[in-house]
Amino acid sequence: MGDMLVLQNDVTSRIAVALGIELIGREAARPNENPDALDYFFRASDTLSKPPTREIYAEVIDLLERALALDPRSPEAQGRLASVLAGRVMNNMSDSTTADLERAKALSERALASWPRSPIAHYAKGQALRAERRYAEAIPEYEAVLAYNPNAAYSFFNIGQCKLVTGSIDETIPLTERAIRLSPRDPFALGTWYLQIGFVHLLQSRTNEALIWLEKARSHSPAHSIIRASLASAYALDGETDRAAVELTEARRLSGDDRFSSLVRLRALGSYGVMGTEDPRPGGIHLSRRPAQSRHAGGSAHRCTSFSASTS
């Protein structure tokens, strides 16, 4: 029995790290209610060691659904599944946004009610709130995770995004850079962390810096529609209209909705994950027009679409 508890605790820690929920202390030692779920948690952890795609999200969700089916009352399974469902919505990789969001909300609330001191449950609640664009309310949930572990990289990134949308944009890059320092080779999240830094530079009209970070984000996570759309905007600002058109076409192909149907209609570059939690209808993050200087030698200033944040 002792060996089983050691195995369960090891799996709990490994899966938590894979989901960006680093645990310490007694909460990490809480055993899984059903040991048969361990195999599904192991497999979910292995799957999360790759850059995000629609297929990766679908596979992870299926594995966590199986774990939850073995023990429907498990707050750990509820919290992990809620986090991934909300993340799929925020990364624009869901074909059922409303259903995923409603399920994430319900599961996170159940997990927190039955395990109120759990960083897993608090993280899940933060994810659900952020996916609903309730950014100010999400911040205390991520801070609760940091109270258990001050090195929880994903929580720093998520707080940074909430700060971005709620008006404290100058805090976003330092928080995101801290996440990168804590997990510099993160296979699942690094692309969205680069995206967030590039997005801030884009908002502040530092197009050259934005392009550096957005191109790094694309290299890491080429199947992320929001990265491709952000890069399209940056290229357009820089006068590289052909490259912008290529990225916009790819963003449309990868997107689960029509938010990228034209450059003028680009909205919703708000998170996750990142950018992408915003509703693509009016009231989310909107476009503005401002002059920008081309990075090319001899390039003249021109007017082109760029993003500016405003919350509904």
C-alpha positions in Angstrom: 0.0 0.0 0.0 2.9 2.3 0.8 4.4 1.7 -2.6 1.1 2.6 -4.3 0.9 5.9 -2.4 4.4 6.8 -3.5 3.5 6.0 -7.1 0.3 8.0 -6.8 2.1 11.0 -5.4 4.7 10.9 -8.1 2.1 10.8 -10.8 0.2 13.6 -9.1 3.3 15.8 -9.2 4.2 14.9 -12.8 0.8 15.5 -14.2 0.4 18.7 -12.2 3.7 20.1 -13.8 2.5 19.0 -17.3 -0.7 21.0 -16.8 1.2 24.0 -15.3 0.0 23.4 -11.8 3.0 22.8 -9.6 2.3 21.4 -6.2 4.0 21.4 -2.8 3.3 20.3 0.7 0.3 18.2 1.9 -1.9 19.0 -1.0 0.5 17.3 -3.3 0.3 14.2 -1.1 -3.4 13.7 -1.5 -3.8 10.3 -3.2 -6.0 9.8 -6.2 -9.3 8.3 -5.2 -9.1 5.6 -7.9 -5.6 4.1 -8.6 -6.9 2.9 -12.0 -7.0 6.6 -13.1 -3.2 6.8 -12.8 -2.6 5.3 -16.2 -4.8 7.9 -17.9 -2.9 10.7 -16.0 0.4 9.3 -17.1 -0.8 9.2 -20.7 -2.2 12.7 -20.5 1.2 13.9 -19.1 3.0 12.4 -22.0 0.6 13.9 -24.6 1.1 17.4 -23.0 4.8 17.2 -23.8 4.2 18.5 -27.3 3.2 21.9 -28.7 -0.6 22.4 -28.6 -2.8 21.4 -31.6 -6.5 20.5 -31.9 -5.5 16.8 -31.9 -3.4 17.1 -28.8 -6.3 18.8 -26.9 -8.7 16.2 -28.1 -6.5 13.4 -27.0 -5.7 14.9 -23.5 -9.4 15.6 -22.9 -10.4 12.1 -23.9 -7.8 10.6 -21.4 -9.0 12.9 -18.6 -12.6 12.1 -19.4 -11.7 8.4 -18.9 -10.0 9.1 -15.6 -13.1 11.1 -14.4 -15.4 8.3 -15.5 -13.6 5.9 -13.2 -14.3 8.3 -10.2 -16.8 11.0 -11.1 -16.3 12.6 -7.6 -12.6 13.0 -7.9 -11.7 16.7 -7.5 -8.3 16.1 -9.0 -9.8 14.7 -12.3 -12.4 17.5 -12.3 -9.9 20.2 -11.9 -7.5 18.9 -14.5 -10.2 18.4 -17.0 -11.7 21.8 -16.4 -8.3 23.4 -16.9 -7.7 21.7 -20.3 -11.3 22.4 -21.5 -10.8 26.1 -20.7 -7.4 26.1 -22.3 -8.8 24.7 -25.5 -11.4 27.5 -25.7 -8.8 30.2 -25.0 -6.4 28.8 -27.6 -9.1 28.8 -30.3 -8.9 25.0 -30.7 -12.4 24.1 -29.7 -15.2 23.1 -32.1 -17.7 23.4 -29.2 -16.7 26.6 -27.4 -19.9 27.1 -25.4 -20.1 23.4 -24.3 -16.4 23.3 -23.3 -16.7 26.6 -21.3 -19.9 25.5 -19.5 -18.3 22.2 -18.6 -15.1 23.8 -17.4 -17.0 26.1 -15.1 -19.1 23.3 -13.6 -16.1 21.0 -13.1 -13.9 23.8 -11.6 -16.7 24.8 -9.1 -17.2 21.2 -8.1 -13.5 20.6 -7.6 -13.1 23.8 -5.5 -16.1 23.0 -3.4 -14.8 19.5 -2.4 -11.1 20.4 -2.3 -10.9 24.1 -1.3 -7.2 24.2 -0.4 -6.2 22.5 -3.7 -4.0 24.5 -6.1 -5.4 22.2 -8.8 -8.9 23.4 -8.1 -7.9 27.1 -7.8 -6.0 26.9 -11.1 -9.0 25.3 -12.8 -11.2 28.1 -11.4 -8.8 30.7 -12.7 -8.8 29.1 -16.1 -12.6 29.0 -16.3 -12.9 32.7 -15.2 -10.2 33.8 -17.7 -12.0 31.9 -20.5 -15.1 33.9 -19.6 -13.1 37.1 -19.8 -13.5 37.7 -16.1 -9.8 38.6 -15.8 -9.8 40.6 -12.5 -11.6 37.7 -10.8 -9.2 35.2 -12.2 -6.1 36.8 -10.7 -6.8 35.8 -7.1 -7.2 32.2 -8.2 -3.7 32.1 -9.8 -2.3 33.9 -6.8 -3.7 31.1 -4.6 -1.7 28.7 -6.7 1.4 30.8 -6.2 0.8 30.7 -2.4 1.4 27.0 -2.6 4.3 27.2 -4.9 6.0 30.6 -5.8 7.6 28.9 -8.8 4.3 28.0 -10.6 5.3 29.2 -14.1 1.9 29.0 -15.7 0.3 31.1 -13.0 2.8 33.9 -13.6 2.0 33.9 -17.3 -1.8 33.8 -16.7 -1.6 36.7 -14.3 0.4 38.6 -16.9 -2.3 38.1 -19.4 -5.0 39.2 -17.0 -2.9 42.3 -16.2 -2.7 43.0 -19.9 -6.4 43.0 -20.5 -7.3 44.9 -17.3 -5.0 47.8 -18.1 -1.7 47.0 -16.4 0.2 46.2 -19.6 3.6 47.2 -18.2 3.4 44.2 -15.8 2.7 41.7 -18.5 6.2 41.2 -20.0 8.0 40.8 -16.7 5.5 38.2 -15.5 5.8 36.3 -18.8 9.6 36.4 -18.7 9.4 35.0 -15.2 7.4 32.1 -16.5 9.9 31.5 -19.2 12.8 31.6 -16.7 11.0 29.0 -14.6 10.3 26.7 -17.5 12.5 27.7 -20.4 11.9 24.6 -22.5 8.2 24.0 -21.8 7.0 21.9 -24.7 3.3 22.9 -24.4 3.3 26.5 -23.4 6.4 28.2 -24.7 4.8 29.3 -28.0 2.0 31.1 -26.2 4.5 32.7 -23.8 6.4 34.1 -26.8 3.1 35.2 -28.3 2.2 37.2 -25.2 5.5 39.1 -25.3 5.1 39.8 -29.0 1.6 40.9 -28.5 2.6 43.5 -26.0 5.2 44.9 -28.3 2.6 45.0 -31.1 0.2 46.9 -28.9 2.9 49.4 -28.0 3.9 49.9 -31.7 7.3 48.2 -31.3 6.8 46.2 -34.5 10.4 45.0 -34.9 10.4 43.5 -31.4 7.0 42.1 -32.0 8.1 40.3 -35.1 11.0 38.7 -33.4 8.8 37.2 -30.6 5.9 36.3 -32.9 8.2 34.5 -35.3 9.7 32.5 -32.4 6.1 31.7 -31.3 5.2 30.4 -34.7 8.4 28.3 -34.9 7.4 26.6 -31.6 3.7 26.3 -32.1 2.9 26.4 -35.9 -0.6 25.1 -35.4 -1.8 28.0 -33.2 -4.2 30.1 -35.2 -3.9 33.1 -32.9 -0.1 33.2 -33.3 -0.5 33.1 -37.0 -3.1 35.9 -36.9 -0.9 38.1 -34.7 2.0 37.6 -37.0 -0.2 38.6 -40.0 -1.0 41.8 -38.2 2.7 42.5 -37.5 3.7 41.8 -41.0 1.0 44.1 -42.3 2.2 46.8 -40.0 5.7 46.3 -41.4 4.5 46.7 -45.0 5.1 43.0 -45.8 1.6 42.4 -47.2 2.4 39.1 -49.0 3.7 37.5 -45.8 0.7 38.9 -43.9 -1.6 37.3 -46.4 0.1 33.9 -46.0 -0.2 34.1 -42.2 -3.8 35.2 -42.4 -4.7 32.3 -44.7 -3.1 29.9 -42.3 -4.9 31.5 -39.3 -8.2 31.0 -41.1 -7.4 27.4 -41.9 -6.5 26.6 -38.3 -9.3 28.5 -36.7 -12.5 26.9 -35.5 -14.6 29.9 -36.3 -14.6 32.9 -38.7 -12.8 35.4 -36.5 -10.0 35.7 -39.0 -12.2 35.9 -42.1 -10.5 39.2 -42.9 -7.7 41.3 -41.5 -10.2 44.1 -40.8 -12.4 41.8 -38.7 -9.5 40.4 -36.6 -10.7 40.5 -32.9 -10.2 38.2 -30.0 -6.5 38.4 -29.6 -6.9 38.3 -25.9 -5.5 34.9 -24.2 -3.6 31.1 -22.8 -3.4 30.9 -23.2 -3.2 33.1 -24.5 -4.3 35.4 -27.0 -7.6 34.1 -28.1 -10.0 34.2 -25.2 -11.8 37.2 -26.4 -15.2 37.0 -28.1 -14.7 37.8 -31.8 -17.8 40.0 -31.7 -17.8 43.7 -30.8 -16.9 44.3 -27.1 -13.8 42.3 -27.1 -10.3 43.4 -28.1 -10.7 45.7 -31.1 -8.6 47.0 -33.9 -7.4 50.5 -34.3 -5.3 52.2 -37.0 -2.0 54.0 -36.3 1.0 54.9 -38.3 3.9 52.5 -38.2 7.5 52.6 -39.6 8.7 49.7 -41.8 11.7 47.8 -40.5 13.1 47.8 -44.1 15.9 50.2 -44.9 14.4 53.2 -46.6 10.8 52.1 -45.7 8.4 55.0 -45.3 5.8 55.3 -42.6 2.4 54.0 -43.5 -0.9 53.3 -42.0 -2.0 49.8 -41.4 -4.2 47.8 -39.1 -2.9 47.2 -35.6 -4.3 45.9 -32.4 -5.3 48.0 -29.4 -6.9 46.5 -26.3 -10.2 47.5 -24.8 -12.4 45.5 -22.6 -16.1 45.2 -22.8 
